[in-house]
């Protein structure tokens, strides 16, 4: 789902006629969905109560064990838990009233009252829904019971004229500002605050609904920022799709590197996208801060207003200084799901919090505060910096793809033909690699022409 920031900033009201026009054959798709046995509750239980993905990525790889960082203390996290029994039975406590007031005072124009962002790209939604409906009806139960959508081939008419690598660039637009500030300070707590801000700030800008092209193995993209920050991306695996990156600050003041992969699956009128991998911010003094992952849920995929929510929690961990920033989302149904509370804690070798250093609260649709000090506000323009694509790209650059470029000019037939050819080329190359590996293992001769 891709939010059009221009429309959001103009605070346009949602047009009921536009919404109705995007709704695909609701009755037909709904009937198909109701016939499926979908473990909807199982998909959501993992995240909606503040649990993290089972990949363990937000732990730095500890096999899905639950983090205990930041769970000790009497700050906002404790208030949040106690509020579950307080809200709905009377007036919220004074602390909650203040948080609700803060959230309402700084909220994205397209933020939904119950949480998340509403997508207003109605024309693209209409096209994508028609394709999704066809896929649901043709693949049916196999797809809805958990098959990863990343392995499903979609027609080019539901794609946008860019690749996943090009879309990923948007996730780095806040990094030069906040990681630059993180690099400039020697205070490890202040550094952790700014790293956290770099990630929270980008969430509301990078959501996609119209599908980008999957990059081919070895496909690359290079970009640079006005301050001298350089960005390099490469597709390092095709199945499963893995994107790797390296962001280098001016004068090597910081390095942000890692890799990520996605799984996506349908629920009842919902789409779940889970990201996993590794995200590491490294500084010249040896400090490395890891950033965890959560899960995206897109509500009303087939009909109604398409709304993106983020579920779970974010853990930012500084192993060198025994620090962690923990942000917990969607902890109670009495507040918008995009609201979070948390803290920065000192912890011991067992991963237990020994001291709460500061409190955090905010909403990824609006702001991030630490102890009442504003670190990010969605209305701040100076902290988001757009990069320029490399004017002398490598031959492997995404911008040379024939299907992408045909689609950009409106040539749907040509784009579809190129897409099929590129995908078949990928399949053959995969068969060649498998045959070569087998020949090496067995000592048999490898003849490329024999591989069909």
N, C-alpha and C positions, 0 to 999 in steps of 0.2 A: 504494500500500500504506500503510495507516494503522496505526501501532503504538499499541496501547492502553497508555499509560504506567502506568495503575493496575495492570494485570496484571503488567507488567514489574517494577514496584517491589515487588510482593509475592513475587517470585521463584517464581512457580508453575511447576511442572514441566510439560513438554509431555505431553499426554494422547494416547497412541497411537491410541485409539479416535476422538478428535476429528480427528486428522490423516487417518485412513483415511476418515472420513465426508465429508471435503471433496474427495476425489479424484474428479474428473469421469470420464466414460467414457474411461479412460486408453488402453485398447487401440485404440479407434476413433480418438481424436485422434492417438495416436502413429502409427498407420498413415497417416493423412492427412499428417502432418509428414514421414514418411519418403519419401513420394511426391514431395515438393517438392524442387526444386533450390535449396538455401539456401546463400548464400555466408557461412556462419557465421564462418569464420576471418577473412574480410575485415572484418567488423564489429568483431571483438574486437582484431585486431592494432593498430588505431589507438590503443587505450587501454591494453591490458594490459601493455605495456612502458613505461608512464609517459608516453605521448604525450598531448597535449591535443587537444580537439576541433578539427576543421578550420575551425570558424567564426572562429578567431583571437580569440575574445572575451577569453580570458585574457591576450592580448597587448595589449589595447586596440585590436585591429582590424588587426593586421599580416598579414592574409591567410593565416593558418595557418602562418607561419614559426615554427620551433622556437625557444623562448626559450633564451638562454644565461645568464640570470640565476641566480646562485647555484651554477653548475656548477664553479667553480674553488675549490679549497681541499682541505684534508686532513681535514675533519670527518666527520660521520656519513654524508653522501652517498657519500664515498669508501669508507667501511667497508661501506655497503650494497652497492655494486657488487662489491667484493672478496668479499663473503660469498656471492655466487652460486656461486662455485667452492669455497667453504669448507664451507657448510652441506651436510649429506648425506654428507660424506666423513669425518666425525668429529665431535668436540665443537665447538660454535660458539666463536668467539673470546670473550674475556672481555666485550668491549663488547656482543656480541649476547646473551650470557647475561643481562647486566644489563637490556637492553631487553626481552627476553622476560619476565623476572621482573616488571618494571614493568607491562607490558601485562596479565599475568595477575592482578596485584594490584588492578587498577582496570579492570574490564570489566563492561559492561552484562549483566544476567542473561540476556537473550535473544540475546547475541552468539554467532554460530556459530563453532565451532572453526576453520574454514577462512577465516572472515571474513564481515562483514556482520551483519545483524540478522534474526532469525526473526520472521515475523508470526504472531500467535496469534489473530487475529480469524477463527476458523474458519467461522462462519456466513456472514459476508460473502464470504469466499474461495469457499465452496461455490456461492453464487449467481453470483458473478462468473465462476467457471470454467464454469458451465453456459452462460452467455451467450457467453463467449469461444469455447467449443467450437463453438457454432452459427455464429459469425462465421467461424471458421477453415474449417469445412466448406462454407460457402456462398460465401465469397470465394476461399478457397484460395490458389493460387500467387501471385496478384496481391498479396495481403496479405503473405504470408510472404516475398516477394522484395523488400520494402522500402517498400511504400506506407505513408505516414504515417498512423498510427492517429488522429491529431487530426482527420483529414478523414472518419473513419468514424462513422456515426450508430449509437449503441448504445441499446437499450431502457432505459426508466427503471428497470426492476427491478434493474439492476446499478449504479445510481447511489446516492450518499449524498445526504442532504437538505441540501446546501450547494454553493456554487459554488467555482470555482477561486480567486476573490478571497478568499473566506472561509478556504479552506485556506492561502492564501499568508500570512495573518496570522501563522501559526505560525513563519514564517521571521524574524519581527521580534522575537520574545519575549526574545531575549538582547541586542538592540541597546541598549535604554536603559541597561543596566548597563555593558556593555563600551564602547560608543561614548561614554557619559558619562565613563568613566575615560580614554578616549583624548582627549576634549576637555579634560580637566582637567590634562593634562601638556603641557609644552613640549618634552619630549624626543622627537624624531621616531622613534627606535627603539622607545621604550616605547609610543608611540602606535600604531605599526605592529603591535606584539605584541597590543595590545588589540583592534584592528580584526580581526586574524586570528582571535582567540579568539571574537569575535562570530559569525563565519561557521562555524567548525569546531564550535562548541557546538550549533548548531541542527540539524546534519545528522541526528542520530539521532531527532529529534522530528517531522520534517515528511514522512516517507515515506507514500505513498498506494498502496493497491491498489484499493479500491472507488472507482469513478470519480466525481468531482464534476461538476456541471453546467458546461458551457462558458458563460462570461458572454456576454451580447449586447454589441454595439458600443455604447460609451458607458455601460455599466453601472458603478456605482461602489460604494465601501465606505469608511466612515470609522470610525476608532477612536482611542482615547486611552489613555495609560498613567498610572499614579498619580503619576509625577514630572512630568507635564505634557507629555510627548512626544506629538506628534500624527502620525497615520498616515492617508494618503490613497491610495487605489488606484482605477484606472480601466482598463477594457478599451478599448484604443486601436486595436485591429484585431481583426476576427473571423476572417478567412482571409488569412494565417496568424494564429493566436491570439497576441495580444501584450498583456501586462499591464504597465502603467506604475505607478510609485509614487513617493511623496515622504514621507519620515519626517523630522520636524523636532524636534530636541531642545529641552528647556526653555530659554527665553531665547535661542533660535537658537544653542545651543552646538555643534550639528552638524546637517548635512543629509545624509541618505542617500537617493539617488534613482537611478532607472534604469528599465530595461525588460527583459523577458525573453520568449522564445518557446520552444516545445518541439517536438521531433519524437519520435515513438515508433514502434517497429517490432518485429515478432516475430522470434525466432530459434527454434531447436529447444528447446522447453520453456523459453524465455527471453523476456524483454521488455527492450528497450533504450530508455531515455529520455535524450535529449540536450537539454540546455538551452543557450541562447546569448542574447546580448544585451549589456547594459552595467550594471555595478553600481559606483556611485561614492559614496564617503564624503568629504564636504567639511567643512572646519573654518574658523573665522573668520580664521585667519592665512593663508589661501590654500592650505593643504595639501589635495590631493586624492589619495585612495588608491583605486585601482581593484581590484576583486576578480574573479578569473577563474571559469570554470566547469569542471566535469568531466562524467562521464557516469554514470548509474545503470543497473545491470543487475539485473533481477529474475529469480532462478533458480527453477526448478520452478513455472512459471506454470500448467501444466496438471495436474501431479501432484507429490506430495512436499511437504516443508516449503517454503513460499515464503520466500525469503531475498533481502534487498536488499543489493547491493554498490555501492560507489562506486569508479570506476576513473579513472586518469589522474593529474592533478596540479592543484594550486591555486597560482596566482601572485597575490600582492598587491603592487602596485607604487605607490610614492610618487615621482612624477616630480620634484617640487620638490626633494626632498632626496636624489635618486639612490639610493633604497633599494628593495629587493625582498625579500619573504619567499616562499620557494619550498618547497612541501610535496609530496613525491612518494609516491603510494600504490601498493600492490600491486606492489612491485618484485621480489619473490621468492616462489615458491610454498612456501617453507619457513616463512613467517610468515603470520598472518592477513592477508587482503587489506585490512582496514581500518587496519592499522598504517602510519604514515607517518614519514619522516624528512625533514629539510631544513635550511634555514638562512636567516638574514637577512644579506644581502650589500650592500656598497657597490658600485656599478657605474659605468662610464664612459659616454660618449655613444654608444659602439658597442654598448652592452648587454652588456659583458663585466664579470664580477665582478673587482674589484680588491682586495677585502678582505672576508673573512668576519667578521661582527661577533658572531654567536652561532649556536648550533645549536638545532634544534627536533626534537622527536620526540613520538610519542603515537599515539593511535588515536581515530577519530571516534566509536567506541563507548565511549570511556572518559575520555580526558584529553588535555591539551596542555601540554607543558613547553618552556620556553626555558632552555637552559643549566642544566637540572635544577630550575628554579623552576616550580612548578605555577601555570598561569594559568587553566585550566578543568578541572573534574572533574565527571563526570556526576552525582555524588551531591550536588553543591552545589545547594541549593534557592534561595538568595538571588539568584543571578544570572539566573534565569529569571522574567520578570515578565509576567503575563497582562494583556492590554488589555481595555477595556470598549468595546463597540460604541456608536457615537454614538446617543444617545436621540432625536435629531431628524434622522433621515436624509433625504437628498435623495430625490425620487421615483424616481430611477434606482438606488437602493440594491438590492443583491442580495437583501435580506430581503423585498422586495416581490414577488419572482417567484412566479407562481402554481404552476408545476410543482414548485418547491422546497418550497413550503408545503403543497401537497397530499401530496407524498411524506412530509413530516414528520409528517403526521397519519395515515399509513398508507393513503391513498387512491391506490392504484397506478393504477387506471383513469383517475381524474381527472388524476393527474400526467402520464400518458402523453399524454392528450389535449392538455393545456396545453403539453407539450414539443413536440409536433408543430406546434401553432399558433404557438408562439414561433419555431420554426425556419423555418416557412413565411413568417412576417412578416419574418424576417431576410433570407431569399432575395429577397423582393419589394423590400425596401429597397435591397438590393444592385443589383437590376436597375434600380431607379429612379435610383440614383446613376450607374450606367453610361450610362443613356439621357440623363440630364441633361448629363453630361460630353461625350457625343457631339454633343448638340444645340448646346452651347456652341462646340465645335470647328468644326462645320459651318455654324453660323448658322441651322440649322433650328429651327422652333418646338418647344418641349417641352410635351407634353400627358401628364400623369401617368396619365390614364384610359386612354391607349392602351398603357401598359406592362402586360403580363400577367404 
